[in-house]
């Protein structure tokens, strides 16, 4: 069904989180949602896009072979005085 509309309970099950978590995320506009007579509803296609966007945020496309700065280098960078 292309325009599938999900309830808060269904989204909680889909995301494997508590209903309260989905409710709070919807209130804070952290997840795509809309209200119908005071009850939260979610379009499946919007959620699918949101899930994909979260993957990008969590796994940025940076080469894994790039050397990371050592702790000393990171500390030196933070303590430089550019005045």
Helices and strands as residue ranges (DSSP letters): E 5-7, H 8-15, H 19-27, E 34-36, E 39-43, H 44-58, H 71-79
